[in-house]
Amino acid sequence: MHEGHHSCDHEHSGDSPEMRRALLEYLLGHNRSHARELQELGEKFEKAGSTETAAAVRESAAGFDRGNAALERALAALKGD
């Protein structure tokens, strides 16, 4: 289970290119963790016979995967800049 839940009462804007890149890297790792958790949860719902719920949870995991792919492209673009 994800252990890094936090209230987001601090700023994530970054003051420099290095800080912004570090934030993207952090968020990518954070989101990958959530995607794995959702996939595992979907499998548990499937095993329990909750097929419709499992499909919805897997769909949300796929959304994280698409977002993560975009973050990976953003990081690659930064490295090319």
C-alpha positions as CSV (number, residue, x, y, z in Angstrom):
1,M,0.0,0.0,0.0
2,H,1.2,3.5,-0.7
3,E,2.7,5.0,2.4
4,G,3.4,8.5,1.1
5,H,0.0,10.1,1.4
6,H,0.3,13.7,2.4
7,S,-1.7,16.8,2.4
8,C,-0.4,19.1,-0.3
9,D,-0.1,22.4,1.6
10,H,3.3,23.3,0.2
11,E,4.1,24.7,-3.1
12,H,5.3,22.5,-6.0
13,S,6.2,25.3,-8.5
14,G,10.0,25.1,-8.3
15,D,12.3,28.1,-8.6
16,S,14.8,26.7,-11.1
17,P,15.0,24.3,-14.0
18,E,16.6,21.8,-11.8
19,M,13.8,22.0,-9.2
20,R,11.2,21.6,-11.9
21,R,12.9,18.6,-13.3
22,A,13.3,17.1,-9.9
23,L,9.6,17.7,-9.3
24,L,8.7,15.9,-12.5
25,E,10.9,13.0,-11.6
26,Y,9.3,12.8,-8.1
27,L,5.7,13.0,-9.5
28,L,6.5,10.3,-12.1
29,G,7.7,7.9,-9.4
30,H,4.8,8.8,-7.2
31,N,2.3,8.2,-10.0
32,R,3.9,4.9,-11.0
33,S,3.4,3.8,-7.4
34,H,-0.3,4.7,-7.6
35,A,-0.7,2.9,-10.9
36,R,0.8,-0.3,-9.5
37,E,-1.5,-0.1,-6.5
38,L,-4.6,0.4,-8.6
39,Q,-3.6,-2.5,-10.9
40,E,-3.2,-4.7,-7.8
41,L,-6.5,-3.5,-6.4
42,G,-8.3,-4.2,-9.7
43,E,-6.9,-7.8,-9.6
44,K,-8.3,-8.2,-6.0
45,F,-11.7,-7.0,-7.1
46,E,-11.6,-9.4,-10.1
47,K,-10.7,-12.4,-7.9
48,A,-13.6,-11.4,-5.5
49,G,-16.0,-11.5,-8.5
50,S,-16.5,-7.7,-8.7
51,T,-15.9,-7.6,-12.5
52,E,-17.4,-4.2,-13.1
53,T,-15.5,-2.6,-10.3
54,A,-12.3,-4.3,-11.4
55,A,-12.7,-2.9,-14.9
56,A,-13.2,0.6,-13.6
57,V,-10.2,0.4,-11.3
58,R,-8.0,-1.0,-14.1
59,E,-9.2,1.9,-16.3
60,S,-8.1,4.4,-13.7
61,A,-4.7,2.6,-13.6
62,A,-4.5,3.0,-17.4
63,G,-5.1,6.7,-17.0
64,F,-2.1,6.9,-14.7
65,D,-0.1,5.0,-17.2
66,R,-1.1,7.5,-19.9
67,G,-0.2,10.4,-17.6
68,N,3.1,8.9,-16.8
69,A,3.9,8.5,-20.4
70,A,3.3,12.2,-20.9
71,L,5.6,13.0,-17.9
72,E,8.3,10.7,-19.4
73,R,8.0,12.7,-22.6
74,A,8.3,16.0,-20.7
75,L,11.4,14.8,-18.9
76,A,12.9,13.6,-22.2
77,A,12.2,17.0,-23.7
78,L,13.9,18.7,-20.8
79,K,17.0,16.7,-21.3
80,G,16.9,17.7,-25.0
81,D,16.5,21.4,-24.3
